[in-house]
Amino acid sequence: MDVNNQVLDVLNLGIIILDSQYKVLFWNRWMEIHSGKNKQDIEGTMLFNHYPQLSTLSFTRGCKSVLKFGNYVYFSQKLHNYLFPFNAGGVYCHSFEYMQQSCTMTPVRDKDGKPENIVLSVQDVSESVYLEKNLKMMAWKDSLTGLYNRRFLDSRMEDEYQRFVRSANIFCFLMIDIDNFKRVNDSFGHQFGDKVLKEIALCCSSTVRSSDIVARYGGEEFAIALMDSNETGALSFAERLRKKIEETIITNEESADIHVTVSIGVSTSNGSFSNYEEIIGGADKALYASKRNGKNCVTLFNPVLHKERTIK
């Protein structure tokens, strides 16, 4: 092994050298470790014999661009996820099916400066992809309850409203407010108040379907978007959730266990609303009607009549 190959073998990334016929001329130690293929078994053979999924138009076009024009070709993880199906290692094995990779093709030139071979480098970027995804999730999640936050909800509601405009797939929106929450904080302290918020969040998230969206809207308010649900289904769901919360026992270690109740406002997407903000506004009006009508009840907003109907 010459000095150059020894250097390539200790790099913390994969290095493959291919000729113009896609024959493997060099397979470094990193590639051996992650592929499980010894260099003696793969060098001198066609790359596609071992990885037939690479025989694609984009991969071969990239190779030809390097050899013909001396270009550098980049295979971004954001577009391709990976080229080589290597197992994701360590803490990332549960986050990705395969190692996330960024790959680059560069030319190897002969003495006259003409490209004759291709160097393909493979970098494991699983850690950075994992961190980026988790940072996004942190930006979308409420730190106390673990539910989505209002920023995420607004983004999804805009998407769902546009989907409704295109295909008339109806959805419903619920605004939920804990009744007399200030009294809970004043009587038992803010730490117990936080526990109440977590319990209500759990009731909401355990009642919805996986396709629905649950968010902490702010303070003691929560919001739920029910996908592909009509008015009848939304009212049935809201009443079921209201009863579930009312029957939930919230344990207070320093005094008696308590129950809390919620008021709920319901609004549905239809032609009477011109944007998603109006749908949210309808649910908000219905919520305050529930408050006026004695709390612990469900109210539906009618956008045609601009009236609310409380179900008791």
C-alpha positions as CSV (number, residue, x, y, z in Angstrom):
1,M,0.0,0.0,0.0
2,D,1.4,3.4,-1.0
3,V,1.5,6.4,1.3
4,N,-1.5,8.1,-0.4
5,N,-3.6,5.0,0.1
6,Q,-2.6,4.8,3.8
7,V,-3.7,8.4,4.2
8,L,-7.1,7.7,2.6
9,D,-7.6,4.7,4.8
10,V,-7.4,6.7,8.0
11,L,-9.9,9.4,6.9
12,N,-13.2,9.4,8.8
13,L,-15.2,9.3,5.6
14,G,-15.7,6.8,2.7
15,I,-13.4,7.1,-0.3
16,I,-14.1,5.1,-3.5
17,I,-12.2,5.5,-6.8
18,L,-13.9,4.5,-10.0
19,D,-12.7,4.3,-13.5
20,S,-14.8,5.3,-16.5
21,Q,-16.5,1.9,-16.6
22,Y,-17.6,2.1,-13.0
23,K,-15.0,-0.4,-11.9
24,V,-13.8,0.0,-8.3
25,L,-10.1,0.9,-8.2
26,F,-9.9,1.8,-4.5
27,W,-12.2,1.1,-1.5
28,N,-10.9,2.6,1.8
29,R,-11.0,1.3,5.3
30,W,-14.1,3.4,6.2
31,M,-16.1,1.8,3.4
32,E,-14.9,-1.7,4.5
33,I,-16.2,-1.1,8.1
34,H,-19.6,0.3,7.2
35,S,-20.3,-1.9,4.1
36,G,-19.0,-5.1,5.5
37,K,-17.2,-5.7,2.2
38,N,-13.4,-6.2,2.1
39,K,-11.4,-4.3,-0.4
40,Q,-10.1,-7.6,-1.8
41,D,-13.6,-8.6,-2.7
42,I,-14.7,-5.3,-4.3
43,E,-11.7,-3.7,-5.9
44,G,-11.4,-4.7,-9.5
45,T,-15.1,-5.4,-9.8
46,M,-18.1,-3.3,-11.1
47,L,-19.6,-1.1,-8.4
48,F,-23.1,-1.9,-9.7
49,N,-22.6,-5.6,-9.1
50,H,-22.5,-4.8,-5.4
51,Y,-24.9,-1.8,-5.3
52,P,-27.3,-2.2,-8.2
53,Q,-29.6,0.6,-6.8
54,L,-26.8,3.1,-7.8
55,S,-27.3,2.3,-11.5
56,T,-29.6,5.3,-11.9
57,L,-29.8,8.1,-14.4
58,S,-28.8,10.7,-11.8
59,F,-25.7,8.7,-10.6
60,T,-24.4,7.8,-14.1
61,R,-25.1,11.3,-15.4
62,G,-23.0,12.7,-12.5
63,C,-20.1,10.3,-13.3
64,K,-20.2,11.3,-16.9
65,S,-20.2,15.0,-16.0
66,V,-17.1,14.5,-13.8
67,L,-15.2,12.6,-16.6
68,K,-16.2,14.8,-19.5
69,F,-16.1,18.3,-18.0
70,G,-14.1,17.8,-14.8
71,N,-17.1,19.0,-12.8
72,Y,-17.7,18.4,-9.0
73,V,-21.0,16.7,-8.4
74,Y,-22.8,16.8,-5.0
75,F,-25.4,14.4,-3.8
76,S,-27.2,16.2,-1.0
77,Q,-28.6,14.3,2.0
78,K,-31.7,16.5,1.8
79,L,-32.5,15.2,-1.7
80,H,-31.1,11.7,-1.6
81,N,-30.8,10.7,2.1
82,Y,-28.0,8.3,1.2
83,L,-26.3,6.5,-1.7
84,F,-25.1,3.5,0.2
85,P,-27.5,1.6,2.4
86,F,-25.3,1.4,5.5
87,N,-26.8,0.8,8.9
88,A,-27.1,4.0,11.1
89,G,-25.0,3.4,14.1
90,G,-25.2,4.3,17.8
91,V,-28.0,6.5,19.1
92,Y,-29.2,7.2,15.5
93,C,-30.1,3.5,14.7
94,H,-33.7,4.2,16.0
95,S,-34.0,7.5,14.1
96,F,-33.0,6.4,10.6
97,E,-33.4,3.2,8.6
98,Y,-30.0,3.9,7.0
99,M,-27.0,6.2,7.7
100,Q,-27.7,9.6,6.3
101,Q,-25.0,10.6,3.8
102,S,-23.7,13.6,1.9
103,C,-21.6,12.4,-1.1
104,T,-19.3,14.2,-3.6
105,M,-17.8,13.2,-6.9
106,T,-14.6,14.8,-8.0
107,P,-12.2,14.0,-10.9
108,V,-8.8,12.4,-10.8
109,R,-6.8,13.9,-13.7
110,D,-4.0,12.3,-15.7
111,K,-0.6,14.0,-16.3
112,D,-2.1,16.1,-19.1
113,G,-4.9,17.4,-16.8
114,K,-7.7,15.3,-18.4
115,P,-10.2,13.6,-16.0
116,E,-9.7,9.8,-16.1
117,N,-11.1,8.5,-12.8
118,I,-13.7,9.5,-10.3
119,V,-13.3,10.0,-6.5
120,L,-16.5,9.4,-4.6
121,S,-16.5,10.6,-1.0
122,V,-19.2,9.5,1.5
123,Q,-19.7,11.5,4.7
124,D,-21.9,10.3,7.5
125,V,-24.2,13.2,8.4
126,S,-26.6,11.3,10.6
127,E,-25.8,13.4,13.7
128,S,-26.3,16.8,12.0
129,V,-29.6,15.6,10.4
130,Y,-30.8,14.2,13.8
131,L,-29.9,17.5,15.6
132,E,-31.6,19.6,12.9
133,K,-34.8,17.6,13.0
134,N,-34.8,17.8,16.8
135,L,-34.2,21.5,16.7
136,K,-37.2,21.9,14.4
137,M,-39.3,19.8,16.7
138,M,-38.3,21.9,19.6
139,A,-39.3,25.0,17.7
140,W,-42.7,23.5,17.1
141,K,-43.4,22.0,20.5
142,D,-44.6,23.5,23.8
143,S,-42.0,22.8,26.4
144,L,-44.4,22.2,29.2
145,T,-47.0,19.9,27.6
146,G,-45.1,18.4,24.7
147,L,-47.9,19.4,22.4
148,Y,-47.4,21.4,19.2
149,N,-47.3,25.2,19.7
150,R,-49.3,27.9,18.1
151,R,-46.7,28.6,15.5
152,F,-46.9,25.0,14.2
153,L,-50.7,25.1,14.4
154,D,-51.0,28.3,12.3
155,S,-48.7,26.7,9.6
156,R,-50.8,23.5,9.5
157,M,-54.1,25.3,9.5
158,E,-53.0,27.4,6.5
159,D,-52.1,24.1,4.7
160,E,-55.4,22.5,5.7
161,Y,-57.4,25.4,4.6
162,Q,-55.7,25.4,1.1
163,R,-56.4,21.7,0.9
164,F,-60.1,22.4,1.7
165,V,-60.2,25.0,-1.0
166,R,-58.7,22.6,-3.6
167,S,-60.6,19.4,-2.7
168,A,-63.4,20.4,-0.3
169,N,-62.1,18.0,2.3
170,I,-63.9,19.4,5.4
171,F,-62.2,19.7,8.7
172,C,-63.2,21.0,12.1
173,F,-61.5,23.2,14.7
174,L,-61.9,23.1,18.5
175,M,-60.9,25.7,21.0
176,I,-60.7,24.4,24.6
177,D,-60.3,26.5,27.7
178,I,-59.9,25.2,31.3
179,D,-62.6,26.6,33.5
180,N,-61.6,28.7,36.5
181,F,-57.9,28.0,36.0
182,K,-56.8,31.1,37.9
183,R,-58.6,29.7,40.9
184,V,-56.6,26.5,40.6
185,N,-53.3,28.4,40.5
186,D,-54.4,30.7,43.4
187,S,-55.5,27.8,45.5
188,F,-52.9,25.2,44.8
189,G,-49.9,27.0,43.3
190,H,-48.5,27.3,39.8
191,Q,-46.6,23.9,40.0
192,F,-49.9,22.2,40.4
193,G,-51.4,24.4,37.7
194,D,-48.7,23.1,35.4
195,K,-49.7,19.5,36.3
196,V,-53.3,20.3,35.4
197,L,-52.1,21.6,32.0
198,K,-50.2,18.4,31.4
199,E,-53.2,16.3,32.4
200,I,-55.5,18.1,30.0
201,A,-52.9,17.9,27.2
202,L,-52.7,14.1,27.8
203,C,-56.5,13.8,27.7
204,C,-56.5,15.7,24.4
205,S,-53.6,13.8,22.7
206,S,-54.9,10.4,23.8
207,T,-58.4,11.1,22.4
208,V,-57.6,12.3,18.9
209,R,-56.6,10.2,15.9
210,S,-53.0,10.2,14.5
211,S,-54.1,12.4,11.6
212,D,-55.5,15.2,13.9
213,I,-53.5,18.1,15.4
214,V,-53.4,19.0,19.0
215,A,-51.7,22.2,20.2
216,R,-51.4,24.4,23.2
217,Y,-52.8,27.6,21.9
218,G,-51.6,29.7,24.9
219,G,-52.0,29.9,28.6
220,E,-54.8,27.5,29.6
221,E,-56.2,27.3,26.0
222,F,-55.8,24.3,23.8
223,A,-56.7,23.7,20.1
224,I,-57.6,20.6,18.1
225,A,-57.9,20.4,14.3
226,L,-60.0,17.3,13.4
227,M,-59.2,16.2,9.8
228,D,-61.9,14.9,7.5
229,S,-64.5,15.4,10.2
230,N,-67.9,16.9,9.7
231,E,-70.0,19.0,12.2
232,T,-71.7,15.9,13.7
233,G,-68.5,14.1,14.2
234,A,-66.8,17.1,15.7
235,L,-69.6,17.7,18.2
236,S,-69.6,14.1,19.2
237,F,-65.8,14.2,19.7
238,A,-66.0,17.5,21.7
239,E,-68.6,16.1,24.1
240,R,-66.6,12.9,24.6
241,L,-63.5,14.9,25.3
242,R,-65.4,17.3,27.7
243,K,-66.7,14.3,29.7
244,K,-63.3,12.6,29.8
245,I,-61.7,15.7,31.2
246,E,-64.5,16.2,33.7
247,E,-64.1,12.6,35.0
248,T,-60.3,12.8,35.2
249,I,-58.9,12.8,38.8
250,I,-55.9,15.1,39.1
251,T,-53.8,14.1,42.2
252,N,-52.7,16.8,44.5
253,E,-50.1,15.4,47.0
254,E,-50.6,18.3,49.5
255,S,-54.4,18.3,49.6
256,A,-57.5,16.6,48.2
257,D,-57.6,15.4,44.6
258,I,-59.5,17.6,42.2
259,H,-61.5,17.6,39.0
260,V,-61.4,20.4,36.4
261,T,-63.8,21.1,33.6
262,V,-63.4,22.7,30.2
263,S,-65.4,24.9,27.9
264,I,-65.2,24.1,24.2
265,G,-66.0,26.0,21.0
266,V,-66.4,24.2,17.6
267,S,-66.1,25.6,14.1
268,T,-66.1,23.8,10.7
269,S,-64.6,24.7,7.4
270,N,-67.1,25.6,4.7
271,G,-67.7,28.1,2.0
272,S,-68.7,30.8,4.5
273,F,-65.1,31.2,5.7
274,S,-62.6,33.0,3.5
275,N,-59.5,32.0,5.4
276,Y,-58.3,29.8,8.3
277,E,-58.2,32.8,10.7
278,E,-62.0,33.1,10.4
279,I,-62.4,29.4,11.2
280,I,-60.3,29.9,14.3
281,G,-62.3,33.0,15.1
282,G,-65.5,31.1,14.8
283,A,-64.3,28.5,17.3
284,D,-63.2,31.3,19.6
285,K,-66.6,33.0,19.5
286,A,-68.2,29.6,20.3
287,L,-65.8,29.1,23.2
288,Y,-66.8,32.3,24.8
289,A,-70.5,31.4,24.3
290,S,-69.8,28.3,26.3
291,K,-68.3,30.4,29.0
292,R,-71.3,32.7,29.1
293,N,-73.7,29.7,29.2
294,G,-72.3,28.3,32.4
295,K,-69.0,26.7,31.4
296,N,-68.3,22.9,31.1
297,C,-70.2,22.7,27.8
298,V,-69.7,22.6,24.0
299,T,-70.9,25.3,21.6
300,L,-71.0,25.2,17.8
301,F,-70.5,28.3,15.7
302,N,-72.8,28.8,12.7
303,P,-70.9,31.0,10.2
304,V,-74.1,31.5,8.1
305,L,-76.2,32.8,10.9
306,H,-73.2,34.2,12.9
307,K,-74.8,32.5,15.9
308,E,-73.7,29.9,18.4
309,R,-75.5,26.8,19.6
310,T,-74.6,25.4,23.0
311,I,-75.0,21.7,23.6
312,K,-75.8,20.9,27.2
